[in-house]
Amino acid sequence: SNSKSHRVIVTTVGAALKKLPLKKIFLNSSREVSVGSKLNFNNFMHYVVVNGYTKVAQVYEQGEYAVRGDIIDIFPVGTDEPLRIDLFDDEVERIRKFDVMSQRTTSELKSYTFKVMSEVILNADTVKTFRSKYREAFGADFSGDEIYEAVSNNMKYIGIENWLPFFYDEALPTL
């Protein structure tokens, strides 16, 4: 028998033509945190922000994080409960899942691998590319343009994924 499996994809023309994120976004965006290992706080905070997490006073929803001293609360996308990472200096002492309402620990983990949270990764390169392509497409007056202002300030904007081709110089794949 033939070892190649065949697939049939049923979709709309619009979905088939929609630009997709680059594969490298997903390959370079996982980050493992494990008990007993070192965690560079500043690098991790950079990772969290670049991957679209929002800083809040207290974590309630997926995509949020909060920092209190040596404790990082973070609610990864695709999990049912947020994580509490306890640090001792630069070492991960504990990783606990906790209940949002009671703030009580529900279980402990030895490690957790964070995955990319958004199709759009905001960093110096993607913001610069976006600004350039946006100006090219729409001219130079951006007073009051919410999406241009948000991206220029490294902030996520609702529906930002629809602007995907504006963030990358490389040609984006389709389905």
Buried (B, 14 or more C-beta within 10 A) or exposed (E): EEEEEEEEEEEEEEEEEBBEBBEEBEEEBEBEBBBEEEBEEEEBBEBBBBBBBBEBEEBEEBBBBBBEEEBBBBBBBEEEBBBBBBBEEEEBBBBBBBEBEEEEEEEEBEEBEBEBBBBBBBEEEBBEBBBEBBEEEEEEEBEEEEBBEBBBEEBBBEEBBBBBEBBBEEEBEEE
